[in-house]
Amino acid sequence: MLLLALDTSANLCSAAVFDSANNRFVGRKSDDIGRGHAERLMGLLQELLDDGQLVYEDIGRIAVTIGPGSFTGIRVGIAAARGLAFGLDVPVVGIGVLDAIAFQHRQVHHDGPIVVAMDAKRDEIFLQVFDGGSSSGPANVAIADIAANMPLSTCNIAGSAADIVAAQSGRTDIHIISRQSAADIDAVAGLASHNRDWNEKPKPLYLRKADAKPQLDFAVAYKAVSSKQENGRF
């Protein structure tokens, strides 16, 4: 069974094909593009398949990151994954970015809690605590409230906000293991291959509202048009 994993949630546009039957990667591709995932993703996927001498019909499952991350990037990835899954008639699953990062580091750091913290800007972070088989659930946390959301025991921390958390918590028993700003595509595929629930279609995981707002100040007031005006007579 070949699994196609996609990640467009951050600056990277990434994809990988994982052979779950033989526990090996057929190929992977990643471009650090910042923006423009919609323009790059399908071309990157075609390059990935061509490198592995594959066609889309060889894919048996699809996984895609659902956030938190870039509003636009997340929507691009999910739309592509769901469209491909529909066209190929294969299952598709959503993978949380923080879950994938925790899964990546759990392969090395087997004991103790892993805290994943991503910089959300505006004095906030996206934070999730993974302790064994349990999780706190992803949350949008103000920097001033970091200490109250940390586990009491010694822990490892990963993510782009690792230094912020370590400094704000004021603790010496926190070990930074990563400062990555995106999920590792291998971890996305690996976590998806362990997933047993392929029934729910992926949906964006947004931990706060979009920055863009309608420009209501520019709305034009409605004015009734008389029959004379319609006919060009004023």
C-alpha positions as CSV (number, residue, x, y, z in Angstrom):
1,M,0.0,0.0,0.0
2,L,1.5,3.3,-1.1
3,L,0.6,6.4,1.1
4,L,0.9,9.9,-0.3
5,A,1.6,12.5,2.5
6,L,1.2,16.3,1.9
7,D,2.2,19.3,4.0
8,T,1.5,22.9,3.0
9,S,0.9,24.2,6.5
10,A,4.0,26.4,6.8
11,N,6.9,27.7,4.6
12,L,7.6,24.3,3.1
13,C,5.7,22.6,0.3
14,S,6.4,19.0,1.0
15,A,5.2,15.5,-0.1
16,A,6.3,11.9,0.3
17,V,5.3,8.5,-0.8
18,F,5.6,5.8,1.9
19,D,5.3,2.1,1.2
20,S,3.6,0.9,4.4
21,A,3.8,-2.8,3.4
22,N,7.6,-2.7,3.3
23,N,8.1,0.2,5.8
24,R,10.1,2.3,3.4
25,F,9.9,5.6,1.6
26,V,9.7,5.5,-2.1
27,G,10.5,9.2,-2.4
28,R,10.1,12.6,-0.8
29,K,10.3,16.1,-2.1
30,S,10.3,19.5,-0.3
31,D,10.6,23.1,-1.4
32,D,11.0,26.0,1.0
33,I,8.8,28.5,-0.9
34,G,7.3,30.6,1.9
35,R,4.1,31.3,-0.1
36,G,2.6,30.2,-3.3
37,H,1.7,26.6,-2.3
38,A,-1.3,26.6,-4.7
39,E,1.0,27.3,-7.7
40,R,3.7,24.8,-6.7
41,L,2.0,21.8,-5.1
42,M,0.7,19.9,-8.1
43,G,3.9,20.3,-10.0
44,L,5.9,19.1,-7.0
45,L,3.6,16.0,-6.7
46,Q,4.1,15.2,-10.4
47,E,7.9,15.5,-10.0
48,L,7.7,13.2,-6.9
49,L,5.7,10.5,-8.8
50,D,8.0,10.8,-11.9
51,D,11.1,10.3,-9.8
52,G,9.6,7.1,-8.4
53,Q,8.2,6.0,-11.7
54,L,4.7,6.0,-10.3
55,V,1.3,7.3,-11.4
56,Y,-1.5,8.6,-9.3
57,E,-3.4,5.3,-9.6
58,D,-0.6,3.6,-7.6
59,I,-1.6,5.6,-4.5
60,G,-3.8,3.8,-2.0
61,R,-4.1,6.4,0.7
62,I,-3.5,10.1,1.3
63,A,-2.6,12.0,4.4
64,V,-2.5,15.8,4.7
65,T,-1.6,18.2,7.5
66,I,-4.5,20.2,8.8
67,G,-2.8,22.8,11.0
68,P,-2.2,24.8,13.0
69,G,-0.3,27.0,10.5
70,S,-0.9,29.2,7.5
71,F,-4.6,29.7,6.8
72,T,-4.1,29.7,3.0
73,G,-1.5,26.9,3.0
74,I,-3.7,24.6,5.0
75,R,-6.7,25.1,2.7
76,V,-4.5,24.4,-0.3
77,G,-3.3,21.1,1.0
78,I,-6.6,19.9,2.3
79,A,-8.4,20.8,-1.0
80,A,-5.7,19.0,-3.0
81,A,-5.8,15.9,-0.8
82,R,-9.6,15.6,-0.8
83,G,-9.8,16.2,-4.5
84,L,-7.2,13.5,-5.2
85,A,-8.8,11.1,-2.8
86,F,-12.2,11.6,-4.5
87,G,-10.8,11.2,-8.0
88,L,-8.8,8.1,-7.0
89,D,-11.5,6.7,-4.7
90,V,-9.0,6.2,-1.8
91,P,-9.2,7.1,1.9
92,V,-7.8,10.4,3.1
93,V,-6.9,11.4,6.7
94,G,-5.9,14.7,8.4
95,I,-2.8,14.9,10.5
96,G,-2.2,17.7,13.1
97,V,1.1,19.5,12.7
98,L,1.8,19.4,16.4
99,D,1.0,15.6,16.5
100,A,3.4,15.0,13.7
101,I,6.2,16.9,15.4
102,A,5.6,15.0,18.6
103,F,5.6,11.7,16.7
104,Q,8.9,12.6,15.1
105,H,10.7,13.2,18.3
106,R,9.0,10.4,20.3
107,Q,11.0,7.9,18.1
108,V,14.2,9.2,19.9
109,H,12.9,10.6,23.2
110,H,10.9,7.7,24.6
111,D,10.4,8.9,28.2
112,G,8.7,12.0,29.7
113,P,6.4,14.6,28.2
114,I,7.1,16.3,24.9
115,V,5.8,19.8,24.5
116,V,5.4,21.1,21.0
117,A,5.2,24.9,20.7
118,M,5.0,26.9,17.5
119,D,5.3,30.7,17.3
120,A,1.8,32.1,16.4
121,K,3.0,35.7,16.5
122,R,1.1,38.5,18.3
123,D,2.5,37.3,21.7
124,E,0.9,33.9,21.3
125,I,2.0,30.3,20.7
126,F,0.3,27.1,19.5
127,L,1.0,24.6,22.2
128,Q,0.3,21.0,22.9
129,V,1.6,18.6,25.6
130,F,2.1,14.9,24.8
131,D,2.6,12.7,27.8
132,G,2.7,9.0,26.9
133,G,-0.5,8.1,25.2
134,S,-2.3,11.2,26.3
135,S,-2.4,14.8,25.0
136,S,-3.6,18.1,26.3
137,G,-5.1,19.0,22.9
138,P,-3.8,21.9,20.8
139,A,-4.3,25.4,22.2
140,N,-3.6,29.0,21.3
141,V,-1.8,30.2,24.5
142,A,-0.7,33.8,25.4
143,I,3.0,34.0,26.1
144,A,2.2,35.3,29.6
145,D,0.2,32.1,30.3
146,I,2.9,29.6,29.2
147,A,4.0,28.6,32.7
148,A,0.4,27.6,33.7
149,N,0.1,25.3,30.6
150,M,3.4,23.4,31.1
151,P,3.7,19.9,32.6
152,L,5.0,19.8,36.2
153,S,7.7,17.2,35.4
154,T,10.9,17.5,33.4
155,C,10.1,17.7,29.7
156,N,11.5,18.0,26.2
157,I,10.3,20.8,24.0
158,A,10.2,21.1,20.2
159,G,9.1,23.7,17.7
160,S,9.7,27.3,16.6
161,A,8.7,28.7,20.0
162,A,10.9,26.4,22.0
163,D,13.2,29.3,23.2
164,I,10.2,31.5,24.0
165,V,8.7,28.7,26.2
166,A,12.0,27.9,27.9
167,A,12.6,31.6,28.8
168,Q,9.0,32.4,29.8
169,S,8.6,29.3,32.0
170,G,11.7,30.2,34.1
171,R,12.6,26.5,34.6
172,T,15.9,24.6,34.2
173,D,14.4,21.2,33.7
174,I,13.2,21.9,30.1
175,H,15.3,20.5,27.3
176,I,15.1,22.0,23.8
177,I,15.3,19.2,21.2
178,S,14.1,21.1,18.1
179,R,13.4,24.6,16.9
180,Q,11.7,23.5,13.6
181,S,9.1,25.7,12.0
182,A,7.3,22.9,10.1
183,A,6.3,19.3,10.4
184,D,8.7,16.7,9.0
185,I,7.0,15.1,6.0
186,D,8.4,11.7,7.1
187,A,6.7,12.0,10.4
188,V,3.4,13.0,8.7
189,A,3.6,9.8,6.6
190,G,4.7,7.7,9.6
191,L,1.9,8.9,11.8
192,A,-0.7,8.4,9.1
193,S,0.5,4.9,8.5
194,H,-0.3,4.2,12.2
195,N,-3.8,5.7,11.9
196,R,-6.7,3.4,12.1
197,D,-9.5,5.9,11.6
198,W,-9.9,6.8,7.9
199,N,-13.6,7.6,8.0
200,E,-13.6,11.3,8.8
201,K,-12.6,13.7,6.0
202,P,-9.8,16.2,7.0
203,K,-10.9,19.7,8.0
204,P,-8.7,22.7,8.8
205,L,-7.5,23.0,12.4
206,Y,-7.6,26.8,13.1
207,L,-6.8,27.8,16.6
208,R,-7.7,31.5,16.0
209,K,-9.6,33.5,13.5
210,A,-8.1,34.7,10.3
211,D,-6.4,38.1,10.2
212,A,-8.3,39.3,7.1
213,K,-11.6,41.1,7.7
214,P,-14.2,42.5,5.3
215,Q,-13.6,46.1,4.5
216,L,-17.0,47.3,5.6
217,D,-16.0,51.0,5.6
218,F,-16.0,50.8,1.8
219,A,-19.6,49.5,1.4
220,V,-21.7,51.6,-1.0
221,A,-25.2,52.5,0.3
222,Y,-28.0,51.1,-1.8
223,K,-30.0,53.7,-3.7
224,A,-33.3,52.9,-5.4
225,V,-33.3,53.5,-9.2
226,S,-36.4,55.0,-10.7
227,S,-37.9,53.8,-14.0
228,K,-36.8,57.1,-15.6
229,Q,-33.2,56.5,-14.5
230,E,-33.3,52.9,-15.9
231,N,-34.4,54.4,-19.3
232,G,-31.6,57.0,-19.2
233,R,-33.9,59.9,-18.4
234,F,-33.0,61.9,-15.3
